[in-house]
Amino acid sequence: MPDPVIVYQPFGTSPSWPPSPAKLDRDLDCQNHNIINANWSLDHINLTTDVTGKLPYANIADVPAQKLLGSTNGGVMTPISIGSNLTLTGDVLSAATSGGAGSGDFSTNTSTSVVNEIVLFSNTGGKQGKRSTGTGVALLTSGVLSAGAVDLSTSNATGLLKSSSFPVLTGAITTPGGSLVTTLSNGVVTNANLAGGIAASNLVGSDIATVGTITTGNWNGTVIPVAYGGTGASSAAAARANLGIQTTTTNGDSNYSITATDSTVVLNAALTGVRTWTLPQASTVNNGTVIKVADSVGGVSATNYIQITPFAGDTISGSTNSFILNRGYDTISLLKTGATAWTIQVARQQIRRVFYTNQTYTTRVGVKALFVEAIGAGGVGGGAAASSSNISIGAGGGGGAYCNKFISSPASSYLITIGTGGIGVSGASGGNGSQTTLELY
């Protein structure tokens, strides 16, 4: 009798009608959870839809102990080996507490580790980690970490060293530890130490307490301007010129403002008119300063002369009027005597003129006073009659009388009359001489 056809039913479900128990016993042996002697050629079991529940791990064939079941990239089931540092106990996978590739490799044993310690690679093959045992400053060179000293001369160190970290210095220069206070011992700096080492900017102000005498070598420096008490020159001649000492300033047929540094101002051309030469402001020169004005070419005359005028607010011999230089080759010297005062020191040489003929005297411009001396004509001697038998001698005539007069405010002109001697008379008294006079014209 042929076997009955078993209609397809999902695995694990009961058929709608019971198959033959003898057939099931023969074709299906479900003991020990194994399916044997089954013919799947007519119909396959769909594990997605026909199977329910979970497959026990022990029912998977060819899986050795201490293996994990995984899948390859292609979806193929494959066993995975458990490493030597991992342990599978029951269904628990745990990491080993020590051991591996060598002594000192890092571990999870917290009793031998230190908080914040550095873990290094122990070799280049397995890339295994180990605890760092070095002591010192960590240096990183091309990715390799090592311990060593810090080179302060390179970029390894930045910033400023705190003064508290400075060591103690001993010797000629001393410094207490942890401080920047430095003491230089007396006598340790010699001339040899200073050669070429002193900047000019350091030789100023109070840096030099005592100045000695330079006995050898050349003394060089920048000239000091006159405004700061110097001469503004590097030679004696230039210094005298800058200070107005022993120098001559020339000026021609023109007005001129005498400067505070002028010493002597000389006319060097004939004047064609009246020229004004103005003194410097008295307050700009020192008391005792003398300024001379001279005519070196005879260029002045009674009509074309130099009038020396004080600066506005100053005076010459107590007057604000000008002083006249109108005599050729004459010189006038003016002395600074006060804050706003000049005094004529030497107006000119004394001028003495002697008149022998009658004439009109014209007082020159600038003449402040006249001192007149006059001598009258003498009388003639007495006349004696002459005879052949005796000698006759008349008495001598009287000498001319003398007088003088100081005229403080001269007039513009005077008439001068020169007296004549008396006329003799034979055998009688001689005549009187006439008067010599100076009278207003």
Residue pairs with C-beta under 8 A, 6 or more apart in sequence:
3 20
3 23
4 19
4 20
4 23
6 15
6 19
6 23
7 15
7 16
8 43
9 15
9 16
10 49
10 50
11 45
11 50
11 51
12 50
12 51
12 52
12 53
26 37
27 37
27 38
27 39
28 35
28 36
28 37
28 38
29 35
29 36
29 37
33 56
33 59
34 59
45 51
57 63
60 69
63 69
63 79
64 79
66 81
66 82
66 88
67 79
67 80
67 81
67 82
68 79
68 80
68 81
68 82
68 88
69 77
69 78
69 79
69 80
70 77
70 78
70 79
70 80
71 77
71 78
72 78
82 88
82 93
84 96
84 99
84 100
85 95
85 96
85 99
85 100
86 93
86 94
86 95
86 96
87 93
87 94
87 95
87 96
95 108
97 107
97 108
97 109
98 107
98 109
99 105
99 107
100 107
100 128
101 122
101 123
101 126
101 128
102 122
102 123
102 128
102 130
104 122
104 130
104 131
104 133
105 122
105 128
105 129
105 130
106 113
106 119
106 128
106 129
106 130
106 131
107 113
112 131
113 131
114 131
117 131
117 132
118 131
118 132
118 138
118 145
119 129
119 130
119 131
119 132
120 129
120 130
120 131
120 132
120 145
121 127
121 128
121 129
121 130
122 128
122 129
122 130
132 145
134 146
134 147
135 147
136 147
136 148
136 149
137 147
137 148
137 149
137 150
138 145
138 146
138 147
139 145
139 146
139 147
139 148
139 156
150 156
150 157
151 157
163 178
163 179
163 180
164 178
165 178
166 175
166 177
166 178
166 179
166 180
167 177
168 175
168 176
168 177
169 175
169 182
172 184
172 185
172 188
173 182
173 183
173 184
173 185
173 188
174 182
174 183
174 185
175 181
175 182
175 183
223 230
223 231
223 232
223 233
223 234
224 230
224 231
224 232
225 232
226 232
226 242
226 243
231 238
231 239
231 242
231 243
232 238
232 239
232 242
233 239
233 241
233 242
239 245
240 246
240 247
241 247
242 261
243 261
244 259
244 260
244 261
244 262
244 263
245 263
246 263
247 262
247 263
247 264
248 263
248 264
248 265
248 266
249 258
249 259
249 262
249 263
249 264
249 265
249 266
250 265
250 266
250 267
250 268
251 265
251 266
251 267
251 268
251 277
252 267
252 268
252 269
253 269
253 270
253 271
253 272
253 273
253 275
253 299
254 275
255 275
255 276
255 277
255 278
256 265
256 275
256 277
256 278
257 277
257 278
257 280
258 265
258 277
258 278
258 279
258 280
258 291
258 293
259 280
260 280
260 281
260 284
260 285
262 280
262 291
263 290
263 291
263 292
264 291
264 292
264 293
264 294
265 277
265 291
265 292
265 293
265 294
266 294
266 295
266 296
267 293
267 294
267 295
267 296
267 297
267 299
267 300
267 306
268 296
268 297
268 299
269 297
269 299
270 297
270 298
270 299
270 304
271 299
271 300
271 301
271 304
271 305
271 306
272 304
273 304
274 303
274 304
274 305
274 306
274 307
275 305
275 306
275 307
276 306
276 307
276 309
276 322
277 293
277 306
277 307
277 308
277 309
278 308
278 309
278 310
278 311
279 291
279 308
279 309
279 310
279 311
279 314
279 316
279 334
279 342
280 291
280 311
281 311
281 313
281 314
282 310
282 311
282 314
282 336
282 338
282 339
282 340
282 341
282 342
283 339
283 340
285 336
286 336
287 336
287 337
287 338
288 335
288 336
289 335
289 336
290 333
290 334
290 335
290 336
290 345
291 333
291 334
291 336
292 331
292 332
292 333
292 334
293 306
293 308
293 325
293 331
293 332
293 333
293 334
294 329
294 330
294 331
294 332
295 306
295 325
295 327
295 328
295 329
295 330
295 331
296 329
298 328
298 329
299 328
300 306
300 325
300 326
300 327
300 328
300 330
301 326
301 328
302 326
302 362
302 364
302 365
305 324
305 325
305 326
305 365
305 366
306 324
306 325
306 326
307 322
307 323
307 324
307 325
308 316
308 322
308 323
308 324
308 325
308 332
308 334
309 322
310 316
310 320
310 322
310 342
313 340
314 320
314 340
314 341
314 342
315 340
315 341
315 342
316 322
316 323
316 334
316 342
316 343
316 344
317 323
317 342
317 343
317 344
318 341
323 332
323 334
323 344
323 347
323 366
324 365
324 366
325 332
325 366
326 364
326 365
326 366
327 348
327 351
327 364
327 366
330 348
330 349
331 346
331 348
332 344
332 346
332 347
332 348
333 344
333 345
333 346
334 342
334 343
334 344
334 345
335 342
335 343
335 344
335 345
336 342
337 343
347 368
355 361
355 416
355 418
356 418
357 418
358 415
358 416
358 417
358 418
359 416
360 413
360 414
360 415
360 416
360 441
361 413
361 414
361 415
361 416
361 438
362 412
362 413
363 370
363 410
363 411
363 412
363 413
363 414
367 410
368 408
368 410
369 406
369 407
369 408
369 409
369 410
370 406
370 407
370 410
371 404
371 405
371 406
371 407
372 404
372 405
372 406
372 407
372 438
373 402
373 403
373 404
374 402
374 403
374 404
374 405
374 436
374 437
374 438
375 400
375 401
375 402
375 419
375 436
376 400
376 401
376 402
376 419
376 433
376 434
376 435
376 436
377 400
377 418
377 419
377 420
377 421
377 422
377 433
377 434
377 435
377 436
378 397
378 398
378 399
378 400
378 421
378 422
378 433
379 397
379 398
379 421
379 422
379 430
379 431
379 432
379 433
380 397
380 421
380 422
380 423
380 424
380 425
380 430
380 431
380 432
380 433
381 394
381 395
381 396
381 397
381 424
381 430
382 394
382 395
382 396
382 397
382 428
382 429
382 430
383 394
383 424
383 425
383 426
383 427
383 428
383 429
383 430
384 392
384 393
384 394
384 427
385 392
385 426
385 427
386 392
394 424
394 430
397 421
397 422
397 430
397 433
398 433
400 419
400 433
400 436
405 438
411 440
411 441
413 440
413 441
414 438
414 439
414 440
414 441
415 437
415 438
415 439
415 440
415 441
416 437
416 438
417 435
417 436
417 437
417 438
417 439
418 436
419 433
419 434
419 435
419 436
419 437
420 433
420 434
421 433
422 430
422 431
422 432
422 433
423 430
423 431
424 430
424 431
425 431
